[in-house]
């Protein structure tokens, strides 16, 4: 389930059958490829994007159908394409807060620098681009602030005070993290493992973002 083009642009082509048991192998292959390409900071988002794209094929095209994952890296940008043999174009529609289906494209649109659908001679390719550039990576901070603001609204917290906004948001972050730990526990997960994995992702990205002369 692997192949790599040795041209000047880094490129990997992974044919696979769209089955739930294969998604984990895809995620592992993506992480390994990005580590090899020295793009570990993009591994978490790339794994999530690939999972959502593959799940979309399984749900809307059919389980077991042939598909192909293409990764292309150029500089600090990663392009992910998932090709299948259906001409049905996915639509970004409204999703209810308790709807576990249909969130994939919203998730993809929220974390990608860009995304879209390309019709091919044999079907279509749904693609997205991720970036490790500092000006794009700072979107993580912006998304966190937006999520915390929305969280405060959901729990009925009072408006932020400009003089203490950072402190108040930090307190809200602690509450939000606690809620996430309750959520993972309710689903039978291990909260300590979740925290460890999050810390590992953060540290890997922090190491990549440190300028070479400062290392």
C-alpha positions as protocol buffer text, in pm:
chain_id: "A"
residue {
  index: 1
  type: UNK
  ca { x: 0 y: 0 z: 0 }
}
residue {
  index: 2
  type: UNK
  ca { x: 287 y: 237 z: -67 }
}
residue {
  index: 3
  type: UNK
  ca { x: 493 y: 396 z: -336 }
}
residue {
  index: 4
  type: UNK
  ca { x: 706 y: 704 z: -368 }
}
residue {
  index: 5
  type: UNK
  ca { x: 808 y: 931 z: -654 }
}
residue {
  index: 6
  type: UNK
  ca { x: 1172 y: 1042 z: -626 }
}
residue {
  index: 7
  type: UNK
  ca { x: 1126 y: 1363 z: -827 }
}
residue {
  index: 8
  type: UNK
  ca { x: 1231 y: 1704 z: -693 }
}
residue {
  index: 9
  type: UNK
  ca { x: 887 y: 1751 z: -540 }
}
residue {
  index: 10
  type: UNK
  ca { x: 827 y: 1505 z: -259 }
}
residue {
  index: 11
  type: UNK
  ca { x: 539 y: 1279 z: -359 }
}
residue {
  index: 12
  type: UNK
  ca { x: 389 y: 959 z: -224 }
}
residue {
  index: 13
  type: UNK
  ca { x: 109 y: 752 z: -383 }
}
residue {
  index: 14
  type: UNK
  ca { x: -81 y: 502 z: -167 }
}
residue {
  index: 15
  type: UNK
  ca { x: -345 y: 285 z: -338 }
}
residue {
  index: 16
  type: UNK
  ca { x: -583 y: 116 z: -92 }
}
residue {
  index: 17
  type: UNK
  ca { x: -927 y: -38 z: -50 }
}
residue {
  index: 18
  type: UNK
  ca { x: -1171 y: 188 z: 132 }
}
residue {
  index: 19
  type: UNK
  ca { x: -1238 y: -23 z: 440 }
}
residue {
  index: 20
  type: UNK
  ca { x: -1258 y: 87 z: 805 }
}
residue {
  index: 21
  type: UNK
  ca { x: -974 y: -147 z: 908 }
}
residue {
  index: 22
  type: UNK
  ca { x: -742 y: 17 z: 653 }
}
residue {
  index: 23
  type: UNK
  ca { x: -783 y: 371 z: 789 }
}
residue {
  index: 24
  type: UNK
  ca { x: -548 y: 304 z: 1079 }
}
residue {
  index: 25
  type: UNK
  ca { x: -283 y: 177 z: 837 }
}
residue {
  index: 26
  type: UNK
  ca { x: -327 y: 492 z: 628 }
}
residue {
  index: 27
  type: UNK
  ca { x: -277 y: 713 z: 933 }
}
residue {
  index: 28
  type: UNK
  ca { x: 38 y: 523 z: 1028 }
}
residue {
  index: 29
  type: UNK
  ca { x: 173 y: 549 z: 673 }
}
residue {
  index: 30
  type: UNK
  ca { x: 103 y: 923 z: 660 }
}
residue {
  index: 31
  type: UNK
  ca { x: 278 y: 989 z: 991 }
}
residue {
  index: 32
  type: UNK
  ca { x: 580 y: 783 z: 887 }
}
residue {
  index: 33
  type: UNK
  ca { x: 603 y: 963 z: 554 }
}
residue {
  index: 34
  type: UNK
  ca { x: 586 y: 1308 z: 712 }
}
residue {
  index: 35
  type: UNK
  ca { x: 851 y: 1218 z: 967 }
}
residue {
  index: 36
  type: UNK
  ca { x: 1072 y: 1104 z: 678 }
}
residue {
  index: 37
  type: UNK
  ca { x: 1003 y: 1433 z: 499 }
}
residue {
  index: 38
  type: UNK
  ca { x: 1081 y: 1625 z: 820 }
}
residue {
  index: 39
  type: UNK
  ca { x: 727 y: 1760 z: 849 }
}
residue {
  index: 40
  type: UNK
  ca { x: 623 y: 1607 z: 1185 }
}
residue {
  index: 41
  type: UNK
  ca { x: 437 y: 1926 z: 1283 }
}
residue {
  index: 42
  type: UNK
  ca { x: 177 y: 1846 z: 1017 }
}
residue {
  index: 43
  type: UNK
  ca { x: 133 y: 1480 z: 1112 }
}
residue {
  index: 44
  type: UNK
  ca { x: -161 y: 1522 z: 1350 }
}
residue {
  index: 45
  type: UNK
  ca { x: -368 y: 1734 z: 1113 }
}
residue {
  index: 46
  type: UNK
  ca { x: -270 y: 1520 z: 814 }
}
residue {
  index: 47
  type: UNK
  ca { x: -377 y: 1200 z: 992 }
}
residue {
  index: 48
  type: UNK
  ca { x: -710 y: 1359 z: 1084 }
}
residue {
  index: 49
  type: UNK
  ca { x: -766 y: 1487 z: 730 }
}
residue {
  index: 50
  type: UNK
  ca { x: -686 y: 1147 z: 578 }
}
residue {
  index: 51
  type: UNK
  ca { x: -918 y: 973 z: 825 }
}
residue {
  index: 52
  type: UNK
  ca { x: -1206 y: 1205 z: 737 }
}
residue {
  index: 53
  type: UNK
  ca { x: -1146 y: 1178 z: 362 }
}
residue {
  index: 54
  type: UNK
  ca { x: -1127 y: 798 z: 376 }
}
residue {
  index: 55
  type: UNK
  ca { x: -1440 y: 780 z: 594 }
}
residue {
  index: 56
  type: UNK
  ca { x: -1619 y: 997 z: 340 }
}
residue {
  index: 57
  type: UNK
  ca { x: -1532 y: 752 z: 61 }
}
residue {
  index: 58
  type: UNK
  ca { x: -1647 y: 454 z: 270 }
}
residue {
  index: 59
  type: UNK
  ca { x: -1977 y: 621 z: 355 }
}
residue {
  index: 60
  type: UNK
  ca { x: -2067 y: 786 z: 24 }
}
residue {
  index: 61
  type: UNK
  ca { x: -1889 y: 578 z: -243 }
}
residue {
  index: 62
  type: UNK
  ca { x: -1888 y: 233 z: -87 }
}
residue {
  index: 63
  type: UNK
  ca { x: -1695 y: 8 z: 147 }
}
residue {
  index: 64
  type: UNK
  ca { x: -1416 y: -184 z: -25 }
}
residue {
  index: 65
  type: UNK
  ca { x: -1398 y: 36 z: -335 }
}
residue {
  index: 66
  type: UNK
  ca { x: -1049 y: 110 z: -472 }
}
residue {
  index: 67
  type: UNK
  ca { x: -910 y: 453 z: -383 }
}
residue {
  index: 68
  type: UNK
  ca { x: -575 y: 628 z: -388 }
}
residue {
  index: 69
  type: UNK
  ca { x: -417 y: 866 z: -140 }
}
residue {
  index: 70
  type: UNK
  ca { x: -162 y: 1110 z: -281 }
}
residue {
  index: 71
  type: UNK
  ca { x: 69 y: 1320 z: -62 }
}
residue {
  index: 72
  type: UNK
  ca { x: 275 y: 1602 z: -211 }
}
residue {
  index: 73
  type: UNK
  ca { x: 511 y: 1820 z: -8 }
}
residue {
  index: 74
  type: UNK
  ca { x: 670 y: 2139 z: -131 }
}
residue {
  index: 75
  type: UNK
  ca { x: 851 y: 2364 z: 114 }
}
residue {
  index: 76
  type: UNK
  ca { x: 634 y: 2399 z: 424 }
}
residue {
  index: 77
  type: UNK
  ca { x: 310 y: 2303 z: 248 }
}
residue {
  index: 78
  type: UNK
  ca { x: 152 y: 1959 z: 225 }
}
residue {
  index: 79
  type: UNK
  ca { x: -116 y: 1869 z: -29 }
}
residue {
  index: 80
  type: UNK
  ca { x: -339 y: 1568 z: 39 }
}
residue {
  index: 81
  type: UNK
  ca { x: -555 y: 1420 z: -236 }
}
residue {
  index: 82
  type: UNK
  ca { x: -792 y: 1127 z: -205 }
}
residue {
  index: 83
  type: UNK
  ca { x: -898 y: 984 z: -541 }
}
residue {
  index: 84
  type: UNK
  ca { x: -1200 y: 759 z: -592 }
}
residue {
  index: 85
  type: UNK
  ca { x: -1407 y: 641 z: -888 }
}
residue {
  index: 86
  type: UNK
  ca { x: -1724 y: 837 z: -809 }
}
residue {
  index: 87
  type: UNK
  ca { x: -1821 y: 1163 z: -978 }
}
residue {
  index: 88
  type: UNK
  ca { x: -2042 y: 1258 z: -683 }
}
residue {
  index: 89
  type: UNK
  ca { x: -1904 y: 1583 z: -541 }
}
residue {
  index: 90
  type: UNK
  ca { x: -1926 y: 1629 z: -162 }
}
residue {
  index: 91
  type: UNK
  ca { x: -2124 y: 1928 z: -39 }
}
residue {
  index: 92
  type: UNK
  ca { x: -2047 y: 2131 z: 271 }
}
residue {
  index: 93
  type: UNK
  ca { x: -2387 y: 2149 z: 442 }
}
residue {
  index: 94
  type: UNK
  ca { x: -2521 y: 2242 z: 783 }
}
residue {
  index: 95
  type: UNK
  ca { x: -2452 y: 1995 z: 1063 }
}
residue {
  index: 96
  type: UNK
  ca { x: -2645 y: 1966 z: 1389 }
}
residue {
  index: 97
  type: UNK
  ca { x: -2438 y: 1975 z: 1706 }
}
residue {
  index: 98
  type: UNK
  ca { x: -2537 y: 1616 z: 1793 }
}
residue {
  index: 99
  type: UNK
  ca { x: -2488 y: 1482 z: 1440 }
}
residue {
  index: 100
  type: UNK
  ca { x: -2181 y: 1257 z: 1428 }
}
residue {
  index: 101
  type: UNK
  ca { x: -2206 y: 1216 z: 1052 }
}
residue {
  index: 102
  type: UNK
  ca { x: -2133 y: 1491 z: 803 }
}
residue {
  index: 103
  type: UNK
  ca { x: -1879 y: 1672 z: 1017 }
}
residue {
  index: 104
  type: UNK
  ca { x: -1581 y: 1560 z: 810 }
}
residue {
  index: 105
  type: UNK
  ca { x: -1589 y: 1839 z: 553 }
}
residue {
  index: 106
  type: UNK
  ca { x: -1649 y: 2103 z: 820 }
}
residue {
  index: 107
  type: UNK
  ca { x: -1349 y: 1971 z: 1010 }
}
residue {
  index: 108
  type: UNK
  ca { x: -1143 y: 1970 z: 692 }
}
residue {
  index: 109
  type: UNK
  ca { x: -1244 y: 2325 z: 603 }
}
residue {
  index: 110
  type: UNK
  ca { x: -1162 y: 2444 z: 953 }
}
residue {
  index: 111
  type: UNK
  ca { x: -806 y: 2314 z: 970 }
}
residue {
  index: 112
  type: UNK
  ca { x: -688 y: 2332 z: 608 }
}
residue {
  index: 113
  type: UNK
  ca { x: -524 y: 2632 z: 442 }
}
residue {
  index: 114
  type: UNK
  ca { x: -736 y: 2543 z: 137 }
}
residue {
  index: 115
  type: UNK
  ca { x: -945 y: 2253 z: 11 }
}
residue {
  index: 116
  type: UNK
  ca { x: -1171 y: 2151 z: -275 }
}
residue {
  index: 117
  type: UNK
  ca { x: -1280 y: 1885 z: -523 }
}
residue {
  index: 118
  type: UNK
  ca { x: -1125 y: 1806 z: -861 }
}
residue {
  index: 119
  type: UNK
  ca { x: -1304 y: 1596 z: -1123 }
}
residue {
  index: 120
  type: UNK
  ca { x: -1076 y: 1347 z: -1297 }
}
residue {
  index: 121
  type: UNK
  ca { x: -1107 y: 1117 z: -1599 }
}
residue {
  index: 122
  type: UNK
  ca { x: -1206 y: 828 z: -1372 }
}
residue {
  index: 123
  type: UNK
  ca { x: -1391 y: 1003 z: -1089 }
}
residue {
  index: 124
  type: UNK
  ca { x: -1285 y: 1276 z: -849 }
}
residue {
  index: 125
  type: UNK
  ca { x: -1022 y: 1382 z: -602 }
}
residue {
  index: 126
  type: UNK
  ca { x: -1103 y: 1563 z: -279 }
}
residue {
  index: 127
  type: UNK
  ca { x: -796 y: 1759 z: -175 }
}
residue {
  index: 128
  type: UNK
  ca { x: -673 y: 1985 z: 101 }
}
residue {
  index: 129
  type: UNK
  ca { x: -353 y: 2174 z: 174 }
}
residue {
  index: 130
  type: UNK
  ca { x: -189 y: 2209 z: 515 }
}
residue {
  index: 131
  type: UNK
  ca { x: 87 y: 2454 z: 596 }
}
residue {
  index: 132
  type: UNK
  ca { x: 359 y: 2464 z: 862 }
}
residue {
  index: 133
  type: UNK
  ca { x: 444 y: 2829 z: 790 }
}
residue {
  index: 134
  type: UNK
  ca { x: 437 y: 3043 z: 1108 }
}
residue {
  index: 135
  type: UNK
  ca { x: 177 y: 3283 z: 969 }
}
residue {
  index: 136
  type: UNK
  ca { x: -51 y: 2988 z: 893 }
}
residue {
  index: 137
  type: UNK
  ca { x: 31 y: 2785 z: 1203 }
}
residue {
  index: 138
  type: UNK
  ca { x: -78 y: 3081 z: 1416 }
}
residue {
  index: 139
  type: UNK
  ca { x: -430 y: 2988 z: 1302 }
}
residue {
  index: 140
  type: UNK
  ca { x: -410 y: 2725 z: 1577 }
}
residue {
  index: 141
  type: UNK
  ca { x: -394 y: 3004 z: 1832 }
}
residue {
  index: 142
  type: UNK
  ca { x: -678 y: 3188 z: 1659 }
}
residue {
  index: 143
  type: UNK
  ca { x: -890 y: 2872 z: 1648 }
}
residue {
  index: 144
  type: UNK
  ca { x: -822 y: 2810 z: 2017 }
}
residue {
  index: 145
  type: UNK
  ca { x: -934 y: 3161 z: 2108 }
}
residue {
  index: 146
  type: UNK
  ca { x: -1246 y: 3125 z: 1892 }
}
residue {
  index: 147
  type: UNK
  ca { x: -1325 y: 2787 z: 2053 }
}
residue {
  index: 148
  type: UNK
  ca { x: -1279 y: 2929 z: 2403 }
}
residue {
  index: 149
  type: UNK
  ca { x: -1500 y: 3228 z: 2324 }
}
residue {
  index: 150
  type: UNK
  ca { x: -1772 y: 2994 z: 2190 }
}
residue {
  index: 151
  type: UNK
  ca { x: -1730 y: 2768 z: 2494 }
}
residue {
  index: 152
  type: UNK
  ca { x: -1782 y: 3063 z: 2729 }
}
residue {
  index: 153
  type: UNK
  ca { x: -2096 y: 3153 z: 2540 }
}
residue {
  index: 154
  type: UNK
  ca { x: -2230 y: 2796 z: 2564 }
}
residue {
  index: 155
  type: UNK
  ca { x: -2179 y: 2781 z: 2943 }
}
residue {
  index: 156
  type: UNK
  ca { x: -2332 y: 3124 z: 2994 }
}
residue {
  index: 157
  type: UNK
  ca { x: -2012 y: 3290 z: 3117 }
}
residue {
  index: 158
  type: UNK
  ca { x: -2008 y: 3672 z: 3145 }
}
residue {
  index: 159
  type: UNK
  ca { x: -1836 y: 3881 z: 2874 }
}
residue {
  index: 160
  type: UNK
  ca { x: -1459 y: 3910 z: 2881 }
}
residue {
  index: 161
  type: UNK
  ca { x: -1300 y: 4205 z: 3060 }
}
residue {
  index: 162
  type: UNK
  ca { x: -1027 y: 4355 z: 2844 }
}
residue {
  index: 163
  type: UNK
  ca { x: -793 y: 4402 z: 3140 }
}
residue {
  index: 164
  type: UNK
  ca { x: -818 y: 4035 z: 3239 }
}
residue {
  index: 165
  type: UNK
  ca { x: -908 y: 3867 z: 2908 }
}
residue {
  index: 166
  type: UNK
  ca { x: -597 y: 3646 z: 2896 }
}
residue {
  index: 167
  type: UNK
  ca { x: -644 y: 3528 z: 3254 }
}
residue {
  index: 168
  type: UNK
  ca { x: -1015 y: 3461 z: 3204 }
}
residue {
  index: 169
  type: UNK
  ca { x: -955 y: 3270 z: 2880 }
}
residue {
  index: 170
  type: UNK
  ca { x: -690 y: 3063 z: 3056 }
}
residue {
  index: 171
  type: UNK
  ca { x: -941 y: 2968 z: 3325 }
}
residue {
  index: 172
  type: UNK
  ca { x: -1192 y: 2881 z: 3053 }
}
residue {
  index: 173
  type: UNK
  ca { x: -926 y: 2667 z: 2881 }
}
residue {
  index: 174
  type: UNK
  ca { x: -885 y: 2466 z: 3202 }
}
residue {
  index: 175
  type: UNK
  ca { x: -1261 y: 2412 z: 3220 }
}
residue {
  index: 176
  type: UNK
  ca { x: -1273 y: 2311 z: 2853 }
}
residue {
  index: 177
  type: UNK
  ca { x: -987 y: 2064 z: 2895 }
}
residue {
  index: 178
  type: UNK
  ca { x: -1167 y: 1915 z: 3195 }
}
residue {
  index: 179
  type: UNK
  ca { x: -1481 y: 1874 z: 2983 }
}
residue {
  index: 180
  type: UNK
  ca { x: -1278 y: 1699 z: 2712 }
}
residue {
  index: 181
  type: UNK
  ca { x: -1136 y: 1460 z: 2973 }
}
residue {
  index: 182
  type: UNK
  ca { x: -1491 y: 1384 z: 3092 }
}
residue {
  index: 183
  type: UNK
  ca { x: -1588 y: 1323 z: 2729 }
}
residue {
  index: 184
  type: UNK
  ca { x: -1303 y: 1080 z: 2661 }
}
residue {
  index: 185
  type: UNK
  ca { x: -1375 y: 895 z: 2986 }
}
residue {
  index: 186
  type: UNK
  ca { x: -1746 y: 865 z: 2900 }
}
residue {
  index: 187
  type: UNK
  ca { x: -1644 y: 701 z: 2571 }
}
residue {
  index: 188
  type: UNK
  ca { x: -1421 y: 449 z: 2747 }
}
residue {
  index: 189
  type: UNK
  ca { x: -1095 y: 625 z: 2668 }
}
residue {
  index: 190
  type: UNK
  ca { x: -794 y: 698 z: 2886 }
}
residue {
  index: 191
  type: UNK
  ca { x: -764 y: 1068 z: 2983 }
}
residue {
  index: 192
  type: UNK
  ca { x: -398 y: 1032 z: 3081 }
}
residue {
  index: 193
  type: UNK
  ca { x: -315 y: 882 z: 2742 }
}
residue {
  index: 194
  type: UNK
  ca { x: -499 y: 1166 z: 2568 }
}
residue {
  index: 195
  type: UNK
  ca { x: -300 y: 1428 z: 2761 }
}
residue {
  index: 196
  type: UNK
  ca { x: 28 y: 1248 z: 2691 }
}
residue {
  index: 197
  type: UNK
  ca { x: -46 y: 1232 z: 2319 }
}
residue {
  index: 198
  type: UNK
  ca { x: -145 y: 1599 z: 2307 }
}
residue {
  index: 199
  type: UNK
  ca { x: 178 y: 1693 z: 2487 }
}
residue {
  index: 200
  type: UNK
  ca { x: 383 y: 1485 z: 2242 }
}
residue {
  index: 201
  type: UNK
  ca { x: 220 y: 1657 z: 1943 }
}
residue {
  index: 202
  type: UNK
  ca { x: 275 y: 2001 z: 2098 }
}
residue {
  index: 203
  type: UNK
  ca { x: 642 y: 1933 z: 2175 }
}
residue {
  index: 204
  type: UNK
  ca { x: 707 y: 1793 z: 1827 }
}
residue {
  index: 205
  type: UNK
  ca { x: 557 y: 2103 z: 1667 }
}
residue {
  index: 206
  type: UNK
  ca { x: 739 y: 2337 z: 1905 }
}
residue {
  index: 207
  type: UNK
  ca { x: 1073 y: 2182 z: 1811 }
}
residue {
  index: 208
  type: UNK
  ca { x: 1002 y: 2231 z: 1442 }
}
residue {
  index: 209
  type: UNK
  ca { x: 895 y: 2594 z: 1492 }
}
residue {
  index: 210
  type: UNK
  ca { x: 1220 y: 2692 z: 1673 }
}
residue {
  index: 211
  type: UNK
  ca { x: 1448 y: 2878 z: 1427 }
}
residue {
  index: 212
  type: UNK
  ca { x: 1759 y: 2682 z: 1332 }
}
residue {
  index: 213
  type: UNK
  ca { x: 1996 y: 2949 z: 1471 }
}
residue {
  index: 214
  type: UNK
  ca { x: 1818 y: 2932 z: 1807 }
}
residue {
  index: 215
  type: UNK
  ca { x: 1842 y: 2553 z: 1833 }
}
